[in-house]
Amino acid sequence: MFLTHPRGFADPAHVTERLAMLGTEPGVQPLRAWAHTLEQDRGVTVPQFDPAEAGIDAKVLFVLEAPGPMTNAGNPLRGSGFISVDNDDETAAFLWRCRAAAHLSDGVLHWNIVPWYLGDASVKPNAAELTQGGADLRELLKLLPYLEVVVLCGSYARNGWRKHVAPYLANSPEVLTTWHPSKRGVISQQRKNEFAATVRQAAELLAGR
């Protein structure tokens, strides 16, 4: 994590700082080029990878559902334009707090089973989008040579991985599954605790290797 508190992108200065980092952090450049090609080829909106995270050196990859409204810089609410734990929404904030509690600050990358923006958070990926998103994720994995742990957050990430990613991998990283970190996904304290425990497990796996 780059900042010392959740919802850091509520301050536009932090977004500006992160935009400047896009051109200087070498670890994000291959991912940035890949996402740009995907966006241009499909005519869709693909948020940027967070250059404050691990980039191609990632050892832990969190896979969520699809980019939320606060990742889209073109929204009226002025999203950040990044897939980031620093986004100004409760999903990112909860994930930030769980990572902080687990001391999982380094070696992490965040992405989605469907990498392009679908619209309002109530819009869910359909079967064709999961198929295409799974194929895209397989391509992304080729750019992450040090990846050791994948954390699948929510049923769409889990099902997309199971159907469209796992069958194509000769050597799979360790895969953990948990709830989606949105308010609806971790609606109970039990689910919150289970999500936090999975993040701790990812940190422990990383520390033990």
C-alpha positions in Angstrom: 0.0 0.0 0.0 1.2 3.5 -0.8 -0.8 5.6 1.7 -1.2 5.4 5.4 -5.0 5.5 5.6 -8.0 4.2 3.6 -9.9 6.2 1.0 -6.8 8.2 0.2 -8.1 9.1 -3.3 -10.7 11.3 -1.6 -7.9 13.9 -1.8 -7.4 14.7 -5.6 -3.8 15.5 -4.9 -3.1 11.8 -4.2 -4.7 10.9 -7.6 -2.5 13.5 -9.3 0.5 12.0 -7.6 -0.4 8.5 -8.7 -0.9 9.7 -12.3 2.6 11.1 -12.3 3.9 7.7 -11.1 2.4 6.0 -14.1 5.2 7.3 -16.3 8.0 6.6 -13.9 7.4 3.2 -12.2 9.0 0.6 -14.4 7.1 -2.3 -12.9 3.8 -1.1 -14.1 4.7 -0.3 -17.7 4.1 -3.7 -19.3 0.8 -3.9 -17.5 -0.1 -0.4 -18.6 0.6 -1.3 -22.2 -1.4 -4.5 -22.0 -4.4 -2.7 -20.5 -4.2 0.0 -23.1 -4.2 -2.5 -26.0 -7.2 -4.3 -24.5 -9.0 -1.0 -24.1 -8.3 0.1 -27.7 -9.1 -3.3 -29.3 -12.4 -3.6 -27.5 -13.6 0.0 -27.3 -14.1 -0.3 -23.6 -12.9 1.6 -20.5 -10.2 -0.3 -18.6 -8.9 1.5 -15.5 -5.2 1.8 -14.9 -3.2 -0.5 -12.7 -2.1 1.2 -9.5 1.6 2.1 -10.0 2.1 2.2 -6.2 1.5 -1.5 -6.1 3.8 -4.3 -7.1 3.3 -4.3 -10.9 4.9 -7.2 -12.7 6.7 -8.1 -9.5 3.4 -9.0 -7.8 3.4 -12.1 -5.6 -0.3 -11.8 -4.5 -3.1 -11.0 -6.9 -6.6 -10.0 -5.6 -9.2 -10.7 -8.3 -12.6 -9.0 -7.8 -15.6 -8.8 -10.0 -15.5 -5.8 -12.3 -14.3 -2.2 -12.0 -16.6 -0.1 -9.7 -17.8 3.4 -10.3 -15.0 5.0 -8.3 -12.4 3.5 -10.7 -13.9 5.4 -13.7 -12.4 8.9 -14.1 -15.2 9.7 -16.5 -18.0 9.4 -13.9 -19.8 12.4 -12.5 -18.4 11.4 -9.1 -14.9 11.7 -10.6 -13.5 8.3 -10.0 -9.7 7.9 -9.8 -9.1 6.0 -13.0 -7.3 3.3 -11.1 -7.9 -0.2 -9.7 -6.6 0.6 -6.3 -7.0 -0.1 -2.6 -6.8 3.7 -2.2 -10.1 4.4 -4.0 -12.7 6.5 -2.3 -15.3 3.8 -1.7 -16.1 1.3 1.1 -15.1 -1.8 -0.9 -11.5 -0.5 -1.3 -11.5 0.9 2.3 -12.5 -2.5 3.8 -9.8 -4.3 1.7 -7.3 -1.6 2.7 -8.0 -2.2 6.4 -7.7 -6.0 6.0 -4.4 -5.7 4.3 -3.1 -3.3 6.9 -4.2 -5.6 9.7 -2.4 -8.5 8.0 0.7 -6.4 7.3 0.3 -7.2 3.6 1.7 -4.0 2.2 4.1 -5.2 -0.4 4.0 -7.6 -3.4 0.3 -7.1 -4.1 -1.7 -6.3 -7.2 -5.5 -5.8 -7.6 -7.5 -6.6 -10.7 -10.9 -8.0 -11.8 -12.2 -11.1 -13.6 -13.8 -8.7 -16.0 -11.3 -5.9 -16.5 -13.4 -3.3 -18.2 -16.0 -1.0 -16.8 -19.5 -2.4 -17.0 -21.4 0.5 -15.5 -23.2 0.9 -12.2 -22.2 -1.5 -9.4 -25.6 -3.3 -9.8 -24.5 -4.4 -13.3 -23.1 -7.9 -13.1 -21.0 -9.7 -15.7 -22.8 -12.1 -18.0 -21.5 -15.4 -19.2 -19.9 -14.0 -22.4 -18.1 -11.3 -20.3 -16.8 -13.8 -17.9 -15.5 -16.0 -20.7 -13.7 -13.1 -22.3 -12.5 -11.7 -19.0 -11.1 -15.1 -18.1 -9.2 -15.2 -21.3 -7.9 -11.7 -20.6 -6.8 -12.8 -17.1 -4.9 -15.7 -18.5 -2.9 -13.2 -20.6 -2.3 -11.0 -17.6 -0.9 -13.9 -15.7 1.8 -14.3 -18.3 3.0 -10.9 -17.2 3.3 -11.8 -13.6 6.3 -14.2 -13.3 6.6 -14.1 -9.5 3.0 -14.7 -8.7 2.5 -17.1 -5.8 -1.0 -16.5 -4.4 -4.3 -15.5 -6.1 -7.2 -14.4 -3.9 -10.6 -14.8 -5.6 -13.1 -12.4 -4.1 -16.7 -13.2 -4.7 -18.7 -15.7 -6.8 -18.0 -14.1 -10.2 -14.2 -14.1 -9.7 -14.4 -17.7 -8.3 -16.6 -19.0 -11.1 -14.7 -17.1 -13.8 -11.4 -18.6 -12.6 -12.8 -22.1 -12.3 -14.3 -22.2 -15.7 -12.0 -19.9 -17.8 -8.6 -19.7 -16.2 -7.7 -22.8 -14.0 -8.3 -25.4 -16.8 -5.7 -23.6 -19.0 -2.9 -23.3 -16.4 -0.1 -25.8 -16.4 1.3 -24.4 -13.1 -1.3 -22.7 -10.9 -0.4 -20.4 -8.1 -2.0 -21.0 -4.7 -5.6 -20.1 -4.9 -7.7 -18.8 -2.0 -11.4 -17.9 -2.2 -13.4 -15.5 -0.1 -16.3 -13.1 -0.2 -16.4 -9.9 -2.3 -15.3 -7.0 0.0 -18.3 -4.9 -0.9 -20.9 -4.0 1.8 -23.2 -6.6 0.4 -20.5 -9.2 0.1 -19.3 -8.9 3.7 -22.8 -8.1 5.0 -22.3 -9.9 8.3 -19.6 -9.8 10.9 -18.9 -13.5 10.2 -18.2 -12.7 6.6 -16.0 -9.8 7.5 -14.0 -12.0 9.8 -13.7 -14.7 7.1 -12.5 -12.2 4.5 -9.9 -10.8 7.0 -8.8 -14.4 7.8 -8.2 -15.1 4.1 -6.1 -11.9 3.7 -4.1 -13.1 6.7 -3.7 -16.5 5.1 -2.3 -14.9 1.9 0.1 -12.9 4.0 1.2 -16.0 5.8 1.7 -18.0 2.6 3.8 -15.2 1.3 5.9 -14.9 4.4 6.5 -18.7 4.5 8.0 -18.9 1.0 
